[in-house]
Amino acid sequence: MTTAAADAATTVARRFEVWGSPIEHSKSPRLHAAAYDVLGLPWRYDRRRVDEGSFAHELGGLPPEFHGLSLTMPLKTLAFAAGRERDAAAEATGAANTLVRAGDGWAAFNTDVGGLAVALREIGAAGSARARIVGAGATATSALLALERVGVGTVDIAARRPAAAEPLRDLAERRGMSATISPMSDPAGDAAVTISTLAGDAVVDDDVAARLADRGGILYDVVYGTWPTTLGAAWQRAGQAAEPGMTMLLHQAVLQIRIFATGSPEDPLPDEHDVVAVMRRALMGG
């Protein structure tokens, strides 16, 4: 999108929503409202409970004033499929958390990868010799690509079912990374940083959590609504640093707003440093 077109787009009243199930806990409306206010955008951002069974009907029924969507679980694979065009992160993961109108269809993006990469830089994980990913689902794929972006070339994937992690290891090796797979109950080697991609209500035995924490470095847990998680508590008991996924949420939202405003996650917002500061205060304030 040209600068002139982007400037014109930001003067139009548009609607956006975050969809998922459950969705009541989502902090995205607070984040987006804070950014729109400081940017002077006449936009509205709400939440809607949408599950896999209702996604196609809801998407097909959106009126033209709806310009874009944020998608959370369990809709990221469906959002990917809905995109007529997709960014590189969406293509690599097979998942999208952002849809924006593109002609008479939708363009799909994955801003989780970029948002997590910024969050990892903030905790000093960039360039770490070795990392661990706990879990082997769609979010684990985003975590792998985020580690690649921050210069981590060696990763252990700790999974309940090691066989389920084989596609993730294959992806790592195709991208020039060194990857091993281990059971969660017996993680391999040391890690400077551990990224947990487990759901907030995931049950992990205390002894398994303790083994993961023992040589796991700093924990970055993508969960933010339930804290501490089982792994977060294990890290705290071990006297090690543990971070919830609030900063990932923040920075992926910044990239979404770039997309909503300009059509690209690469084009910074006006006075973006100030925008991020306002969003961070809105997020951490409640």
N, C-alpha and C positions, 0 to 999 in steps of 0.2 A: 504494500500500500504506500502511495506517495505521501510526503509530508502534508501536502495540501488536502489530500483525501482524508488522512488521519485527523487533521484539524477539524475538517467538516464533520467527520463522524462523531467527534466528542461533543459537538453542540446539539446532537439529536437525543431526545429523551428515549432511552432504551430500557428494556427489562432483562434481568438475568436471574437465574435461580441455581441453587445447589440441590441436586437430587440424590437420593439414596434411601436405604431402609436398614436400620433406623436412621433418622435424620434430625431428631429433636435436639440432640446434643451439639450439632454443628456450630462452630464458631465462625464459619465463613461469612455469614451475613454481617457480623460485627466488623470483620476485617475489611470487607469490600466497602461497607458504608463509610468507614473512616477514610479510606483512600479516595472514594468518590467525592467526599466532602472537601478534602484538602485540595483536590485537583479541580474542584468546581464543576464536576460532571453532573448533568441532570439525569442520573441513572438510578434505577431501583433494583435491589438485589434481595431475593426472598429464598425461602427453603420450601421444598415439597417432598413429601414421602412418596417415593416411586420404587417399586420392586421390579424384578426381572419380568414378571408376567405383565405388568402394565406399561413398561418402558416404551414399546413401539407405539402404543395407542397415545400416550402422553406426548411423545415427540412429534408424532404426526399431527396432533391437534393444536400445536403452538401457533398463536397468531403472529403476524409479522413483527410486532414490537419486541418480541423476544429475540434478542440478538445472540445470546450465548448461554451456555450452561457449564456448571461445575458438576462433576460426577464422582460420587464416592461408592463404596461397596454397597451392593454387589453388581454395579452397573458398568464397570470399566471395560470389560470385554465387549459388552453390547455397544458402548460408545465408540470403541475402536471400529467395530463392524459398521456403524452408522456413518463413519467418515468417508466421503468420496475422495478426500485427499488427507494425508497424514504426515506429521512431522517425523523426523528420524527417530526420536525417542519412542514415539508410539509404535512405529514400525518394528523397532528392535524388541519391544516388550510385548507387543500384541495387546496393549491396554491403553486406554485414553481416559484422562480425567477432565478434559476440557473439550467442548464443542463450540464452534462459532459459525455463524451463517457464512456460506460461501456460494454466491449465486443462488440457485434454487436447491442447494443441498447444504451439507455441513462439512467443515474441516475439523479434524480430530488432532489433539495434541496431548502429550504426556508431560506435564510440568512437575510431576513428582520427582523425576530424575534430577532436573536442574535445581529444584528446591532442596532436595536432600544433599546435593553436592555443596551448595552454599552453607547449609547447616553443618556439614562435616568440616568445612574450612573454619567455621566459627569456633569449633571445639578443638581445633589444632590437629585434626586427623589427616590433613592433606600430606601426601608423600609417605604415609606410614608403610613400614616394611611388610606388614601382614595384617589382614583383617579377617573377621569371622562374620558370616551372615547366619542368623538363626531363623530357620524356616525356608521353605522352598516354593512358595506360591508366587502370585503375580507381583506382589510388593517386593519379594526377594529379587526378582529380575530388575526392578527399578533400582534397588540397593546396589546390585552388582554394577550397573552402568554408572551410578553415582560414584562408586569407588574408582571406577576407571577414569572418570573425569577429574578426580582429585589426585591421580597419580599413584594409586595403590594397585600393584600388579599381581599380588599373591593373596588368595582368599581361600578360607576353609568354609564349607557350607555344612552346617550342623542341622540335620533334619531328623524328625521322628522316623520317617521312612526313607532311608538313604536312596533307595531306587527312584524316589520322586524327584531327587535333586540332579539326576543325570542330565536332563535337558539344560539345566542351569550351568552345570560344569561344561557341557558342550559349547554353550554360548560364550562362556568365559574364554575357553580355548580358541574359539574362532576369532575372538577379539584380541588375542595375544596375551591373555592373562594366564597365570598358573593357578589351577584350582584343584582342591581336594574335597572329598565328601567324608563326613564322619557322622556317626549317630549322635544325637543330642546328649545321650547318656555318657559318651566317651569322646569329647571333642579333641581334635588333633592339634598339638603344638600350642604355641603362644600366639596371642593377637594383641596388637596395639589398640585396636578398636573393634568392638562388637556391635553389629546392627541387628536388633531384634525386629523381625517383621511379623511376629505372632500377633494374633488378635488380643485385645485388652483383657478378655475373659478367658484366655487360654490357660488351661491347667498344666502346670509344670511341677513335677515332684521337687521337694526342697533339696534333695541330694543332687538331682540333676542340675537344678539352678545353681547350686553351690559349685559344681564342677565347671559349669560354663563361666562363672564369675572368677574362678580361681586364677586363670591365666588369660582372662578375656580383655584386659585393658579397660579403657573407658567404654561405657555402654551408651549407645544412642538407640533409644526405643522409639519406633515410629508412632506408637500410641501416645495420645495426649489427653484423652478424656478420662482415663482411669489411671491414676497414679498414686503410689507406685504400683506397677505391674508386679507379677511374681518375680520376674527377672530383675526389675528395678529394686525390689526389696532385697533380693539376694546380693546385688552389688553393694547396696547400702550396708548390709550386715558385714560384708567383707571389707568395708572401709574404702571402697573404690567409687570413682565418679560415675554418675548415671544421669542421663539427660532424657526427658520426655520429648516427644516429637513436635513440640510447639513451634520451634524455629523452622522445621520442614514445612509445616502448615503455612507459616508466614511467607516464606520465600517462594513456595509454589503458587501462592495467591498473587504475589507480585508479578510473577510470570504470566498468570492468567489475565491480570488486568492489562499488562502489555498487549497480550493477544486481543483482548476485547477492544482496546483503543486503536491498535495499529495493524492487527492481523499477524504480528510476528512476536515470538518470545524474545527476540534478540534486540528489539528497539526499546531503549530505556524510556521511562516516563519522564515528563518534565519535573525537575527538582526531585528526582527519585530518592535521594538520600533522606530528604524531609518526609516524603511519602512513607518510606519504610519505617522511619522513626514513629510516625503517627500510628501506623498499623501495629507496630510492636507494642506501643502503650495501650492500644485498644485491646490487644490480645492478652497481654499480661495483667491487665487491670481487672479481669473478671472472667 
